[in-house]
Amino acid sequence: MKAFSLLVKPASADCNLRCEYCFYLDHICESKKTRMDDETLETMVRSYMQTKQPQYSIAFQGGEPTLMGLPFFKKLVALEKKYAPPGASIANAIQTNGTLITDEMAAFFGEYKFLLGVSMDGPPEIHDNYRKTVGKQGSHHLVQQGLDLLKKHNVEYNILTLVNDLNSRQPELVYDYLYNKGERFLQFIPCVEFKEDGVTPEDYSVSPEGWGDFLIAIFDRWYKNRYEVSIRMFDSLLNKMVLGHPSTCDMDCNCCQYFVVEYDGSVYPCDFFVKEDLKLGNVKKGSWTGFINNNIYKKFGAGKMNFQDDCRDCPWLSFCHGDCQKHRSGVNNDGLSYLCPGLKKFYKHALPRLRTLADQIIMDRSRQGM
C-alpha cells in the first residue's frame, strides 16, 4: 500500500478566533455537534494502524483543533499505544492559533513529542490586522502566551505565517521580528482566496508580484543565516534537488499524499477541497485501501498535472508542477496559477544559490556514505 498521512479536523471549521481572511469564516457554527466522538477517533486510529506505514503521521487542524481539549489528545495517544504495531514510528502534529494552550496541555505535548505549528503573521501591529478574537480584538498577545508555555515545556514547534496583502509589503520586518525573538523554524504560506467568479482575488489576498517579492526578500535574509533557520518552502526545494522529491505537496506532481478526515469520519482528498462531490467515504464504513483506489481520489490527484499549455515550456515546471490546485484560477481550479508570475520571479532569483547548496549537501552525504 502507498504510504499516506492523515490530516484530521476534529472540530471541523469551528474556531475561537475570527480571522478576517479565514476561508472557513462562513462555516463556523459554534456548535459542539461538530466534534469528533470517541467511536470515530478509535475507528480512525485503529484502521490507520492496521496499514503498513514507514511512519504513522497524524496532523490535526481546523478550524481550531485545541477546542477539543486535552482529554481528546490523551485518548488519541492511548489509542495509538493500543493499536500501533510493534516498533511503529508515530508522529503527531497540531496546527493551532496557539491561544487556547494551557500549561497542562503544553506539558502533555512535550511529554509525547507532539509537533505544533503556531500561526503568527508578524509583530503585533501586523498580526492583529486580521487575526482577531470574537470581540474584534487583536490576538497576538494570546498567541505569545501560548508560545511561552510551549517553550517552558520544550515542545517542538514552528511558526506559520500567512502572507497577505499587508505583511507581504514588509518581509524584512516580519522575518527580523521572528528571528530576533528566537524563532528558527518558519513556514510562509500565501493567502489566496478568490471571489465567486474563481478569478478575482479577495482584497486581503497577496498579489502575485507581492508573493514573489516577499519570497525574494525572505530568501536573502535567510541565506545569511541559512544553517540556523529552517524555512519549509526552501527546505522542500532543497529536498527536491538532493533527494529527487519535494517535502511539500504543492511542489509534487500528484495530489495523493494524505487524506483529510472530518469530525464525523468523512474522508476527502485535500483540506482545500472538502466538497461533497469529492467525498471518498467514511472511516466508519470504508477502508483505506478503498479510499486509495477510489476513482475520485485518483482523478483529483492526477489533476495536479492538468496545468496550462504555457507551463510546459517553463524552465521551473519541475519545481511547481503548476502549483497547488487551490491557487489555480477558474471555478474549476483549472487555470494558470494565480501566483505564477511571483513564483517565476522567485525561482529565477533563488534557484542558482539553492542548487549550489544542494550540491554541497550531496557531496557531504557522499563523504558520509549516505
SVG drawing of the C-alpha trace seen along z (x, -y; Angstrom):
<svg xmlns="http://www.w3.org/2000/svg" viewBox="-25 -48 59 54">
<polyline fill="none" stroke="black" stroke-width="0.4" points="0.0,0.0 1.2,-3.5 2.3,-5.5 0.0,-8.2 -0.7,-10.5 -3.8,-11.8 -5.0,-15.4 -7.7,-15.4 -10.2,-18.2 -11.7,-17.1 -13.7,-20.3 -14.3,-20.8 -14.3,-24.6 -15.1,-25.8 -12.6,-28.3 -12.4,-30.6 -10.9,-33.4 -12.5,-35.4 -9.6,-36.0 -10.9,-38.2 -9.1,-36.3 -10.1,-32.8 -11.8,-30.8 -13.7,-28.9 -15.2,-32.0 -18.6,-31.4 -18.7,-27.8 -18.1,-28.4 -21.2,-27.2 -20.0,-27.4 -21.7,-24.1 -20.3,-21.2 -22.1,-18.9 -19.1,-19.3 -16.8,-17.5 -15.2,-14.1 -16.6,-11.5 -14.8,-8.6 -16.1,-6.0 -14.9,-7.9 -11.5,-8.6 -10.9,-5.0 -12.1,-3.7 -9.8,-6.1 -6.7,-5.3 -7.3,-1.5 -7.8,-1.3 -4.8,-3.5 -2.6,-1.5 -3.6,1.7 -2.0,0.3 1.8,0.6 3.5,-2.8 7.1,-3.8 5.8,-6.3 2.2,-6.8 1.7,-10.6 -1.5,-12.3 -1.8,-16.0 -4.7,-17.9 -6.0,-21.2 -9.3,-23.1 -10.8,-25.5 -9.0,-25.2 -8.2,-21.6 -7.4,-22.6 -11.1,-23.3 -11.3,-19.5 -9.5,-20.0 -6.6,-17.9 -8.8,-14.8 -9.2,-14.3 -5.4,-14.2 -4.9,-11.9 -7.4,-9.5 -5.5,-9.7 -2.2,-8.7 -3.9,-5.9 -5.4,-4.5 -2.1,-4.8 -0.4,-2.8 -3.2,-0.2 -3.3,0.3 0.2,-0.5 2.2,2.4 5.5,3.3 8.2,0.8 6.0,-1.7 7.1,-5.2 4.3,-7.7 4.3,-11.4 1.5,-13.6 1.2,-17.3 -1.2,-20.1 -1.7,-23.3 -3.1,-25.8 -3.7,-29.5 -2.0,-29.0 -4.5,-30.9 -6.1,-28.0 -2.9,-26.2 -2.7,-25.7 0.2,-24.7 -1.1,-21.2 -1.7,-20.9 1.8,-22.1 3.3,-19.6 1.5,-16.8 2.6,-17.8 6.1,-18.0 6.0,-14.6 4.6,-12.9 6.7,-14.7 3.9,-16.5 5.0,-18.9 3.0,-22.1 2.6,-24.7 1.6,-28.1 0.1,-30.8 1.7,-34.2 1.7,-36.8 4.5,-39.0 4.8,-41.6 1.6,-42.8 0.9,-45.7 0.8,-43.4 -0.6,-40.2 -3.5,-41.9 -4.8,-43.5 -6.5,-40.3 -6.1,-37.7 -8.8,-38.9 -10.8,-37.5 -14.6,-37.1 -14.7,-40.6 -12.7,-42.0 -9.6,-42.5 -6.0,-41.6 -4.9,-38.1 -1.1,-38.4 -0.6,-38.6 -2.7,-35.4 -0.5,-33.6 2.6,-34.7 1.3,-33.4 0.8,-30.0 4.3,-30.1 5.8,-30.8 4.1,-27.7 5.4,-25.6 8.9,-26.8 8.5,-26.2 7.8,-22.5 10.3,-22.1 7.6,-21.4 8.8,-21.4 7.0,-23.9 7.3,-26.1 5.7,-29.4 3.3,-29.6 2.9,-33.0 0.0,-33.6 1.3,-36.1 -1.4,-38.5 -1.8,-41.9 -0.4,-43.7 2.5,-41.8 3.7,-40.9 4.8,-44.6 7.1,-44.3 9.0,-41.0 12.2,-42.2 10.2,-43.4 8.3,-40.1 11.4,-37.9 13.5,-40.1 10.8,-40.1 10.5,-36.3 14.3,-35.8 15.1,-38.3 12.5,-36.6 14.3,-33.3 12.1,-31.6 14.2,-29.2 11.5,-27.0 9.3,-29.0 6.6,-28.5 5.3,-31.1 2.0,-30.3 0.4,-32.6 -3.1,-33.9 -5.0,-33.3 -8.8,-33.4 -11.0,-34.1 -14.4,-35.6 -17.3,-33.5 -16.1,-34.0 -13.0,-32.0 -10.8,-34.7 -11.0,-37.9 -8.8,-37.7 -10.2,-38.8 -8.8,-42.1 -6.7,-40.5 -5.0,-38.1 -1.3,-38.6 -0.7,-39.7 1.4,-37.5 4.1,-40.2 3.9,-40.7 4.4,-37.0 7.5,-36.9 9.0,-40.0 8.2,-38.7 9.9,-35.4 13.0,-37.1 13.4,-39.3 12.9,-36.4 15.3,-34.3 18.1,-36.9 17.6,-37.3 17.6,-33.5 20.6,-32.9 22.8,-34.9 21.9,-32.5 20.8,-29.5 22.4,-27.0 20.4,-28.1 17.0,-28.8 14.6,-26.3 12.0,-27.7 9.7,-25.0 9.5,-26.1 13.2,-26.4 13.7,-23.0 11.3,-21.5 13.2,-22.9 16.4,-21.5 14.8,-18.2 13.7,-18.1 17.3,-18.8 19.0,-16.4 16.6,-13.5 14.5,-13.9 11.2,-14.7 9.9,-17.7 8.7,-17.6 5.5,-19.6 2.6,-18.6 2.3,-21.9 5.6,-21.1 4.8,-17.5 3.5,-16.1 0.4,-14.4 -2.0,-15.4 -2.2,-12.0 -0.1,-12.4 -2.7,-12.4 -6.3,-12.1 -8.5,-14.6 -10.7,-13.2 -13.6,-15.4 -15.1,-15.3 -17.7,-12.8 -15.3,-10.5 -15.9,-11.7 -12.8,-11.3 -11.6,-13.8 -8.5,-14.1 -7.4,-17.6 -8.1,-20.2 -8.8,-22.9 -11.3,-20.7 -13.7,-19.4 -16.6,-19.2 -19.5,-16.7 -18.5,-15.7 -15.0,-14.8 -16.1,-12.8 -14.4,-9.4 -16.4,-7.8 -16.2,-7.5 -13.7,-5.8 -16.6,-4.0 -17.7,-2.3 -14.9,-2.3 -11.2,-1.2 -8.0,-3.0 -7.4,-0.6 -10.8,-1.6 -10.1,-5.3 -6.7,-4.9 -8.3,-3.1 -11.3,-5.4 -11.5,-6.9 -12.4,-10.3 -9.1,-10.3 -7.1,-9.2 -8.7,-11.8 -8.2,-14.5 -4.6,-13.6 -3.9,-13.4 -5.4,-16.9 -2.1,-18.4 -0.6,-17.6 -3.5,-19.2 -1.7,-22.5 -1.9,-25.1 0.0,-24.7 2.0,-27.7 3.5,-25.8 5.0,-23.0 7.9,-25.1 8.6,-26.7 12.1,-26.1 10.8,-25.8 7.9,-23.5 9.7,-20.6 9.6,-22.7 5.9,-23.6 4.1,-21.3 1.5,-24.0 1.4,-24.9 -1.3,-23.9 -4.7,-23.4 -6.2,-25.8 -4.2,-28.6 -5.3,-27.9 -7.9,-30.4 -11.3,-29.4 -14.4,-28.0 -12.9,-24.5 -9.4,-25.5 -8.1,-24.5 -6.4,-27.8 -2.9,-29.1 -1.7,-29.5 -2.6,-33.0 0.9,-33.1 2.8,-32.1 4.4,-35.5 5.7,-35.8 6.9,-32.2 8.9,-32.7 10.5,-35.8 11.5,-34.0 12.8,-30.9 15.0,-33.0 16.4,-34.8 16.9,-31.9 17.4,-28.6 21.1,-29.2 22.1,-29.6 19.8,-26.7 21.5,-24.5 24.9,-25.4 23.7,-24.5 22.2,-21.2 25.5,-20.3 27.2,-20.8 24.7,-18.7 25.1,-15.9 28.9,-16.0 28.6,-15.9 26.2,-13.0 28.6,-11.1 31.5,-11.6 29.4,-10.2 28.4,-7.2 24.7,-8.2"/>
</svg>
